[in-house]
Amino acid sequence: MARIVGVHFRNAGKVYYFDPKDLDIKMGDKLIVETARGVEMGTATLPPQDVEDDKVVQPLKEVIRIATEEDLVKEVENRAKEDEAYRKCKELIMKHELEMKLVEAEYTFDNNKLLFYFTAEGRVDFRELVKELAGIFRTRIELRQIGVRDETKVLGGIGICGRELCCKSYLTDFSPVSIKMAKTQNLSLNPTKISGVCGRLMCCLTNEEETYEFLNSNLPKIGDEVHTVDGSDGVVTQVNVLRQKVKVLFEEGDNRELREYPTEELTVTGHRKKGQNHQNQQKQNKEEKKNDKKEEPKKEDKPVEKKAESQPKKEENNSSDNASNGGNGENKNKHRRNRHRNRNRKNKSEGTPSGNES
């Protein structure tokens, strides 16, 4: 077992463990401790207590002392310096035209380091900015890029519930939030209604996730076929998670009726997706159309083949007719020429000019 005291350094900040030594530390006391960033002032959030060794990262750093009145005055002076450093850094950012948004400036308690927190869409080349800041403040300068959730945690604000933001008031860590949580709680999936001030999904979606998962485990799903205590069979169309009641649709021919039942009065017999009957009808109609299209070419092939067979016969008949007509025409022409020759011979013998023939 290890003796620890819990300390956080900002509002709702992460709690770090320190060795309390023999100091009489109480909840809310201001403590001066040594951290990786240097000497800082924090607030005791856990009184001295024993915890298991596997929950502590060894070696534990010791608490230097409980803050005195002089330490509290110095802390107030540091806060004033931070405001001045914030304004100066913002001016330099505009001067260098850097695409970054300054969020906060923070001095360590011993003034050995000045930290600037900012947000940006991508990487930012701030080397020249650091040089100018170091020349002005004559201390170590550190710039840290943070996310939009961390920015909201630092700045604070009021949520849509009318209360102070959870991340600013009591949350120490950001737990992952997914859209599945909103679906489990039957919330609107409109991004404007389930997103927080930071633009991400609201952290409070995780508060009731376990409760809704337990309640949903006892409820049938929408589309389930159920058997009621009064001997009727229907389909679940609506679920009320908090009241543990569901609405069941009964269909008898063209008649439909909707009733509400408690969960314990229903027995799930199967699952049917919404609109399944209509989908089956559509599939059957499509299959019938496909079959009709497959059969239509077969019906058209027969007359086409008959036409193809009948066409040569017609052509043969036409050719024979033309041949017969052509033969008769030639005979008539020969007969006319013979008649014309005979007339000319007769006219010559009689001495009558052929041009005066009527």
C-alpha positions in Angstrom: 0.0 0.0 0.0 1.1 3.5 -0.8 0.2 6.8 1.0 -1.1 9.4 -1.5 -2.9 12.7 -1.7 -4.8 13.7 -4.9 -4.0 17.1 -6.5 -5.4 18.9 -9.5 -4.0 22.1 -11.0 -6.9 23.6 -13.0 -10.7 23.5 -12.6 -11.9 19.9 -13.2 -8.3 18.9 -14.1 -6.9 15.5 -14.0 -6.0 14.3 -10.5 -2.4 13.5 -9.8 -1.0 11.5 -6.9 1.7 12.9 -4.6 3.4 11.8 -1.4 1.8 13.8 1.5 4.8 13.1 3.9 3.7 14.0 7.4 1.7 17.1 6.4 -1.8 17.6 7.8 -3.5 18.1 4.4 -7.3 18.6 4.1 -9.7 18.7 1.2 -9.4 22.1 -0.7 -6.0 23.0 0.7 -3.6 24.8 -1.7 -0.3 22.8 -2.1 3.0 23.6 -3.6 4.3 20.5 -5.5 7.0 19.7 -8.0 5.9 18.4 -11.4 7.6 17.6 -14.7 6.9 21.2 -15.8 8.4 22.7 -12.6 7.1 24.0 -9.3 3.3 24.5 -9.4 0.4 25.3 -7.1 -2.5 22.8 -7.0 -5.6 22.0 -5.0 -6.0 18.9 -2.8 -9.0 16.9 -4.1 -8.3 13.7 -2.3 -7.3 13.6 1.4 -4.3 11.5 2.4 -5.2 7.8 2.1 -3.7 4.4 1.3 -4.1 2.9 -2.2 -2.8 -0.2 -3.8 0.6 -0.1 -5.4 -0.6 -1.0 -8.9 -2.6 2.2 -9.0 0.4 4.4 -8.4 3.2 5.3 -10.7 6.4 5.1 -8.8 8.4 7.0 -7.7 5.9 9.4 -6.1 7.0 13.1 -5.8 6.6 14.7 -2.5 4.4 17.7 -1.6 6.8 20.6 -0.9 4.5 22.5 1.5 1.0 23.8 2.1 0.7 27.2 0.4 1.2 30.2 2.5 -0.2 33.7 2.2 2.8 34.8 0.2 2.3 31.9 -2.2 -1.3 32.9 -2.7 -0.3 36.5 -3.5 2.3 35.3 -6.0 -0.3 33.1 -7.7 -2.6 36.1 -8.2 0.4 38.0 -9.7 1.0 35.1 -12.1 -2.6 35.2 -13.3 -2.2 39.0 -14.1 1.0 38.2 -16.0 -0.7 35.6 -18.0 -3.3 38.1 -19.2 -0.6 40.4 -20.4 1.3 37.5 -22.1 -1.9 36.4 -23.8 -2.5 39.8 -25.4 1.1 40.2 -26.5 1.2 36.7 -28.1 -2.1 37.4 -29.9 -0.6 40.6 -31.4 2.5 38.7 -32.6 0.3 35.9 -34.2 -1.5 38.6 -36.2 1.9 40.2 -37.1 3.3 36.9 -38.5 -0.1 36.0 -40.1 -0.1 32.5 -38.5 -3.2 30.3 -39.0 -3.7 29.5 -35.3 -6.1 30.4 -32.5 -4.6 31.3 -29.1 -6.6 29.8 -26.3 -4.7 30.4 -23.0 -1.4 31.5 -21.6 -0.1 29.9 -18.4 2.9 30.6 -16.1 4.3 28.0 -13.8 4.4 28.9 -10.2 8.1 29.7 -10.2 7.9 31.6 -13.5 10.5 29.4 -15.1 8.2 28.5 -18.0 5.5 30.2 -19.9 3.1 28.0 -21.8 0.7 29.0 -24.7 -2.1 26.8 -25.7 -3.6 27.1 -29.2 -5.8 25.3 -31.8 -5.1 25.0 -35.5 -6.4 22.9 -38.4 -2.9 21.7 -39.3 0.7 22.1 -38.4 2.0 25.7 -37.8 5.5 26.9 -38.2 5.9 29.2 -35.1 9.7 29.2 -34.8 9.9 33.0 -35.3 7.1 33.6 -32.9 8.9 31.6 -30.2 12.0 33.6 -30.7 10.2 36.9 -30.3 8.3 35.7 -27.2 11.5 34.5 -25.5 13.1 37.9 -26.2 10.2 39.7 -24.6 9.5 37.6 -21.5 13.0 36.3 -20.8 11.9 32.8 -19.9 11.4 29.4 -21.4 8.5 29.4 -24.0 6.4 26.4 -24.9 3.6 26.3 -27.4 1.1 23.4 -27.2 -1.5 22.6 -29.8 -4.8 21.3 -28.3 -8.1 20.0 -29.6 -11.5 21.7 -29.6 -12.7 19.7 -26.6 -9.7 20.9 -24.6 -10.3 24.4 -25.8 -13.9 24.3 -24.5 -12.7 22.8 -21.2 -10.3 25.8 -20.7 -12.8 28.5 -21.8 -15.9 27.0 -20.2 -19.5 27.9 -21.1 -23.2 27.0 -20.6 -24.7 23.9 -22.3 -28.1 23.5 -23.8 -29.3 22.2 -20.4 -28.7 25.6 -18.9 -25.9 24.4 -16.6 -22.1 24.9 -16.7 -20.4 22.5 -19.2 -19.5 19.1 -17.7 -15.9 19.3 -18.9 -15.4 22.6 -17.1 -17.3 21.6 -13.9 -16.3 18.0 -13.0 -15.0 15.9 -15.9 -11.4 14.9 -15.5 -11.0 12.9 -18.7 -12.7 12.8 -22.1 -14.3 9.5 -22.6 -15.1 8.3 -26.2 -18.6 9.2 -27.4 -20.2 7.5 -30.5 -23.4 8.0 -32.5 -24.5 4.6 -31.4 -25.1 6.0 -27.9 -27.6 8.4 -29.3 -29.4 5.6 -31.2 -29.5 3.5 -28.1 -31.2 6.3 -26.2 -33.7 7.0 -29.1 -32.5 10.5 -29.5 -32.8 12.6 -32.6 -29.8 12.1 -34.9 -29.8 15.8 -35.9 -26.2 16.9 -35.3 -27.3 20.3 -33.9 -29.2 18.6 -31.1 -26.7 16.0 -30.0 -23.5 18.2 -30.4 -22.0 20.3 -27.6 -20.5 23.8 -27.7 -17.3 22.3 -29.0 -19.0 20.9 -32.1 -18.4 17.3 -31.0 -21.0 14.8 -29.6 -22.1 15.8 -26.1 -20.1 14.1 -23.3 -23.3 13.6 -21.3 -24.4 10.9 -23.8 -22.2 8.6 -21.8 -24.0 9.3 -18.5 -27.0 7.1 -19.1 -25.5 4.7 -21.6 -25.4 1.8 -19.2 -28.9 2.4 -18.0 -30.3 2.4 -21.6 -28.4 -0.7 -22.5 -29.9 -2.6 -19.5 -33.4 -1.4 -20.3 -33.1 -2.2 -24.0 -31.9 -5.7 -23.2 -35.4 -6.4 -21.8 -37.3 -5.0 -24.7 -38.2 -6.6 -28.1 -36.9 -4.8 -31.2 -39.0 -3.1 -33.8 -40.1 -5.6 -36.3 -40.2 -8.5 -33.9 -43.2 -10.8 -34.1 -44.7 -11.3 -30.7 -47.5 -13.3 -29.0 -49.6 -11.5 -26.4 -51.2 -12.8 -23.2 -54.6 -12.5 -24.8 -53.6 -15.0 -27.6 -53.0 -12.5 -30.4 -50.0 -12.3 -32.8 -48.7 -9.0 -34.0 -45.6 -7.0 -34.9 -43.8 -4.5 -32.7 -43.9 -1.0 -34.3 -42.8 1.3 -31.4 -40.8 1.0 -28.2 -40.9 3.1 -25.1 -37.6 2.4 -23.2 -38.2 4.3 -20.0 -41.8 3.0 -19.5 -40.9 -0.5 -20.7 -43.9 -0.7 -23.0 -44.2 -1.4 -26.7 -46.9 -0.9 -29.3 -48.0 -3.9 -31.3 -49.7 -3.8 -34.7 -52.4 -6.5 -35.5 -53.5 -7.1 -39.1 -56.6 -9.1 -40.1 -57.2 -8.7 -43.8 -57.7 -5.0 -44.4 -58.2 -4.1 -40.7 -55.3 -2.9 -38.6 -55.2 -2.2 -34.9 -52.5 -0.8 -32.7 -52.3 -1.7 -29.0 -49.8 -1.0 -26.2 -48.5 -3.8 -23.9 -46.0 -4.0 -21.1 -42.9 -6.0 -21.9 -43.7 -8.9 -19.5 -47.0 -9.6 -21.4 -45.2 -10.4 -24.7 -43.4 -13.3 -26.1 -41.1 -12.9 -29.1 -41.8 -15.5 -31.7 -39.7 -14.2 -34.7 -38.5 -11.1 -36.5 -39.9 -9.4 -39.5 -38.4 -6.4 -41.1 -40.5 -3.4 -41.7 -42.2 -3.5 -45.1 -41.1 -7.1 -45.7 -44.5 -8.1 -47.4 -44.3 -5.2 -49.7 -40.8 -6.0 -50.7 -41.8 -9.6 -51.4 -44.6 -8.4 -53.7 -42.1 -6.2 -55.5 -39.7 -9.1 -56.0 -42.5 -11.3 -57.4 -43.6 -8.5 -59.8 -40.1 -8.1 -61.0 -39.7 -11.8 -61.5 -43.0 -12.0 -63.4 -41.8 -9.1 -65.7 -38.6 -10.9 -66.3 -40.4 -14.1 -67.2 -42.7 -12.2 -69.6 -39.7 -10.6 -71.3 -38.1 -14.0 -71.7 -41.2 -15.5 -73.3 -42.0 -12.6 -75.7 -39.0 -13.2 -78.0 -40.1 -16.9 -78.4 -43.5 -15.8 -79.6 -42.0 -13.3 -82.1 -39.5 -15.9 -83.5 -42.2 -18.1 -85.0 -43.8 -15.4 -87.3 -40.4 -14.2 -88.3 -39.4 -17.7 -89.4 -42.7 -18.0 -91.4 -42.1 -14.7 -93.1 -38.6 -15.8 -94.0 -40.0 -19.0 -95.5 -42.8 -17.3 -97.3 -40.6 -14.6 -98.8 -38.7 -16.9 -101.2 -42.0 -18.3 -102.5 -43.3 -14.9 -103.3 -40.1 -14.0 -105.0 -40.3 -17.1 -107.0 -43.9 -16.4 -108.0 -42.9 -12.8 -109.0 -40.1 -14.0 -111.0 -42.3 -16.6 -112.8 -44.9 -13.9 -113.5 -42.3 -11.6 -114.9 -40.9 -14.3 -117.0 -44.3 -15.1 -118.5 -45.2 -11.5 -119.0 -41.8 -10.9 -120.6 -42.4 -13.8 -123.1 -45.8 -12.6 -124.1 -44.5 -9.1 -124.7 -41.8 -10.3 -127.0 -44.3 -12.3 -129.1 -46.6 -9.2 -129.4 -43.7 -7.1 -130.5 -42.7 -9.6 -133.2 -46.3 -9.7 -134.4 -46.5 -5.9 -134.7 -43.3 -5.7 -136.6 -44.5 -8.4 -139.0 -47.7 -6.5 -139.6 -45.9 -3.3 -140.2 -43.6 -5.0 -142.8 -46.5 -6.5 -144.6 -48.3 -3.1 -144.8 -45.2 -1.5 -146.2 -44.8 -4.2 -148.9 -48.5 -3.8 -149.8 -48.2 0.0 -150.1 -45.2 -0.3 -152.3 -46.9 -2.7 -154.6 -50.0 -0.4 -154.8 -47.9 2.8 -155.2 -49.4 4.5 -152.1 -46.9 6.5 -150.0 -46.5 5.2 -146.6 -46.6 8.7 -145.0 -50.2 9.3 -146.3 -51.4 6.2 -144.6 -54.2 7.0 -142.1 
